[in-house]
């Protein structure tokens, strides 16, 4: 079964990352901070699934 929550998180991260690359945004911008938060949420969700 597809994990829709994980797909949503990864999709949002991918979209933000492409925006950051196009605009050349440095670290510390709200977009980059959101990417870091998404990375943590993705890692926590995968760890929870693993056991």
N, C-alpha and C positions, 0 to 999 in steps of 0.2 A: 504494500500500500504506500502511496506517495505521502511524504511528509510535507504537507502544504506550508506549515510554519517555517520549516527550514528553507524551503524553496523561496518563500517570501523574503526572508532575511538575506539570502544569497542574491536574489534579484535586486533588492534595494542597494546592497553593497556594490554590486557590479555597475549599477546605474550611477551611483555617487562617484565611484572610482573613475568612470569614463568622463564625468564632468570635471573632476579634479585634474585629469590628464589634459583635457582640452584647454582648460583655463590656466593650467600651470599653477594650481593653488599650493601654497606652502603648508607645512605642518602647523597645526594650531588653529586653522580655520574651522568654522563650525562643521563644514562638510567632512573634513579629515577627522575631526573628533567623533563624528557620527560613525564613520567607517571603523574606527577603533572600538567603539561601543558595539557595533554589529559583529566585529570579529570575536569579541568576548562572548556575546550572546550565542553565536554559532558554535564556538568551542564548548560552552557550557551545555548547550542542547545536545551536541554530539556525545559528550561525556555522559550525560544523563541517559541517552539511548544505549550506550555501550554497557551500562550497568552501574 
